């Protein structure tokens, strides 16, 4: 068996580590110059996306042999709407760094890999398919999956973010759900440390947002964050992504090709995070290659979570600021904490059913 992995991101590296533990040494092909060769940003591993478990870092190490060190655990989340505020406290998840940093998740996983990584790779999928018995497609977006007619694109999103300096509680995150600031979208602040944080605004590319410019949204949003924190928050780095596709592959495996990470559909449309699914699709593809499970069956729960998240995203597009105020008001009470921290229910599933009345039936959305 000769296995090629296209991409040295989270899913590709997780796949390689799992294969190595089971006696298979893959070859990893990465078109960039290094692991994590992208802008630096903070991301969150929220426990709401990993039910029934809550401590995903412990789960990755104990069950899957992936040893990751987050920058902090999330112990508090403040959610702002236009006129309301909710504060959730407890084990909400973890924060980590992505990109060109030695402590990024990609860099941490690369230090656990023994297989060769061929950087500056120009090999195409078709070439690898001819030279290897199996190909794991882990290219970090859905472009190759679309090229092979195996990707259902449901929406695209545009993001603008900045690294800022200030004084932060590294165990606390902030979220803004105010459509005057981010039309049908959201904003968030995720700390790197006590002195650096990521400030991000994101909007869906829907007809209502046609003509909306991120650059013009950024300044009032940035000023809102500075006012809320009572700090100047000077910018040290910036990034912008436009029309990034979100969707789901039609089949997780076609012949001897496995679609993992964002090629599979790991990004959750509701808030855009997807590290949990990205890592586990890499692990589960390796399980199939090693005869330890069926990839389609192992990833079936991820498809369900994606569909629930998509319903929530479509519902959010039907709401206005008054609706958001009502939701945040509920989240600030006992029901909000019960919903988030419930161990025997899937909060995403429950929330998607509660929000379905707001959803206009659209093509590609399950009812």
N, C-alpha and C positions, 0 to 999 in steps of 0.2 A: 504494500500500500504506500503510495506517494501522495502526500497531502500538501496542497498549496493554499496559503491563506492570503487573500488580497486585502491588505490594510493592517497597520500596526496600531489600531485604536483599542478601545476597551474590549470590544467583542472579539476582535482578532487575537489579541494577547491572551484573553481569558480562555479562548479555544486552544491556543498553543500550549498553555500551562497544563490544561486538563489532558490534552493528548500526550504530553511528555510524561505525566504521572502514570499513564497507562501504556507506556512503552512505544509510543509513536512520535517520531521527530519530524514535524512539518517544516516547510520553508515559508518564511513570511516575506511578502513583497510589499514595499511601502514606497509610494511615488515621491514623498517628501524627503527632506534631508535628515530628519531625525524624528524620534517618537515625540508626539506632542508639539509638532512644528505648526503652531497656530497661535492665535491671540490668547492671552491669559485671561481667564475668567473664573469666577466662583460658580459652583453648582450645588444643588441640594439633593440629597437622598431622603425623600420624605417617606415616613413609615406608612402613610395612607396608601401608597402605591405598592406596598409589599405585604399586605395582609395575607394570612393570619399572623405572620411574624412581625415584630416591631424593631428589633435590633438587627438591621441588615448587615452591619459590619461583622458582628459575631457569626451570623449565618454564613456569610461568604467564607470566613476562615474555617469554621467548624464543619460545615457540610461540603464545601467546594474547594477548599485549599487555596483560596485567593486571599492574600494577606494585605489589607488596605488600612492606611492610617489617615483618617479624616483630619481636617484642621480643627474641628470642634463638633460637639453634639449640639443639636438645636433644642434648647430648653424653653424657648418662648417665641411665639409668632404673633406679631401685631398686624391686624388686617384693617386697613382704612378704606372706607367708602367716602362718598362726598360729605356726609353728615354724621356718620357713625364710626365706631371703632370697636373691634373685638380683640381680646387678648387670650390666646391659648397658651397654657403652660403644661409642661410635661415632656416625656420622651418623644419628640416630634420627628426626629431624624438626625441627619448629619450634614455637615458642610465639607466641601473639598475644593481643591484647585484643579483646573484643567489647563492644558496648553504648555507653553515653554517654561516650565518650572520643574526643578528637580524633585519637588514634593507633589507634583500632579499625579493623579491616579494612573495616567498612562506611563509616566516615568517609573512609578512604583512597580507596576506590573512588568515593565520591560526588564527590571532588575531581577525578576523571578523567572524569566524566560531563558532557556539555554539554546534554543533553536536559532539558526542564523536569520538575521533580518537584512534583506537586500534593499538598501535605500536608493533613492533616485530611480526606482524601477519604472521601466517603460513597457513592461509586459502587459499585454491585453488579456482579458478574460478568455478569449478564444485561444490564444497561445498557451495559456496555462492549462486549459482544458485538454489540449492535445498532448501536453508533456507530463501531466500528472493524472493519477487515477481519480482524485477527488479535489474539488475546489471549494473553499469556504469564502464566500463573498462578504467582506467586512470593510467596504470602502468608505463608510461614514455618512453616506447619503443614498437616496433612492435612485440616482441617475442610472447606474448599471442595471439595477432591477427593472427600471422602466425600459431600458434598451432591450432587455430580454423579454419584454411584454409580461412582466410578472410583478407589477406594482400598481395598486389602486391609489392614486393621489386624491386626497380628500380636501386639502386646503394648503395654502402657503401662508407664511408669517414673515413679518419684517421686524427686526430688533435693532436697537441702538443701545450701547452700553459704555460705561466708563469706569476705570479704576480711580477711586478718590481717596484722599488722605484725610484723617480726622481721628476722633476718639470713638471707639465702638465697643459694644458688648459683643464679644465674638460668639456668644451662645444665644444670641437673639437676632431674629430676622424680621423684616418689615415688608408688607405687601400693600399695594395701592390698587383698589378697584374703583376707579372714578373715570367715567367715560368722557368727562370734560378734559381730562389729562391724556388718557389713552383710549380713543374711541373703540369700543367693543374689545378692548385689550386689558392690559395690566402693567404694573410696574413693581419692581422689588429691589430691596437692598440686602445683599448677602455679604457679611464680613469675611475677609481673609484672615484678619488678626485684630488686635486692639487698635491698630493704626491704619489699616487699609480695608477697603470694601469695594464691592461691585454694585453699581447702580445701573439698572436696566429698565428699558421701556419696550413693550412689544405690542403689536397690533396685527390682527388677521387681515389678509389681503382679500377683503370681501367687497361687493359692489358699493356698499355704503361708505367705504373708505377710499374709493377711487379719487385720486387727486390729493389725498392727505399726505403731507410730507413729514417724515420722521424728524427732519432737522428743525422744522417749525414747532413740533410737539416737544422736542427735547428741552428747550430753555424753560418753559413754564413748569414742566415736570421736575427738572433739576432744581429749580427754585423752590418748589413745594417740598422736596426732600430736605434741602438745606434749612428751610424754615422749620420743618418738623423736628429736625435734630438740633437746631440752633447753632449750626456750624457753617463755615464757608465751603468746606469739602473741595479743595483744589483738585483738579483732574490731572492725573499723571499718565493715563493711557486711554485710548478709545477704540471701539470696534463698531462695525455696522454690518448687518446681514439683511439682504432684501430677498423677498420671495423664496424663502426656504421651504421646500416641500415637506408635507407630513402625509403619511399614508400607511398602507399595509400591503405586504406581498400577498399575492393570491395563493401561492403554495410555498411553504417554508423550505421544501426540498424538491428539486426537479432533477431527476436522474442522479448524478453524482455531484451536484452543486447544492450547497447549503447557503441560505440567505440569513445573515445574522446582523445584529445591531440595527442601525437605521435602514439597512437594506431589507431587513425583516419588517420593520415598523415599530421600533422601540420607543420613539418619542410619543408621549402622551399629549394629545391635542389640547387638553384642558389648560395646563400650565406650561407645557413644553419640555418638562424634564423626562429623561429616559435612561438614566445610567443603570438602574436596577435591571431592567429588561435587556439592555445591551449586553451586560456582563453575563446574564444567565442564558441568553441565546447562544453566546459563544461556548459556554460550558455544555449546553444540551446538544449542540451540533457535535461536539467532541464525544459525548456519550453515545450518540448514534454511530459515529465512526468506529467506536471501540466495542460496539455490540452491547451497550449498557442501557439502551432505551430507544424509543422511536421519536425522532425529532418533531414530527407533526403533532404527535400526542402530547409531548412534553411542553410544547409551546402553545397549546390550545388555550390555557388560561390567560395567556398574554393577549391573545386575540380578543377575548371577552373583555379584559380590562381596557383595551384600546377602544372598543366599541362604546363602553360606558363613558370613557373620557371624551369621545367624539360627541356623544349626546350632550354632555355637559358643555362642551365648547359651543355647539349649535344653540343650546339654550341660552348661554351667556350673550350670544349675538342678538337674541330677541328681547333682552332686558333693557331697562333704562336705569338711571341713577336712583330713582325712587325704589325700584325693585332691589337694587344692590344694597341700599340702606336697610331694607327689611331683612335681607339675608344676613348681613353683618350683625344686625341687632340680635337675630336668633343665635348666631354663632357665639355671641358673647355670653350666652346663658348656659344653663345646665345641658340643654339639648345639644348645643354645639360641641361641648367637651365629650358628651356621651357618644355622639356620632363619630368624632375623630378617634377616640381612644377605645372604642368597642373592640373586643378581641374576637368575638364570635360572628361578627358581621363584616361584610365588605363595604366600607364607607362609600367608595366610588359607585358601587352597584346601587346602594340605597339612594345616594344623591342623584344618580342618573334617572332613577324611576320617579323621584320626587319632582325633577325638573322637566320630565317629558311633556307635561302640558304646555310648556313654553315653546316647545320645539315645533317649528313648521316642517312638515314632511318634505325632505329634500332627497334627491337622488344620492344613494350611497350611504344613507343613515338608516340603521336598523330601527324598527319600531317595536 
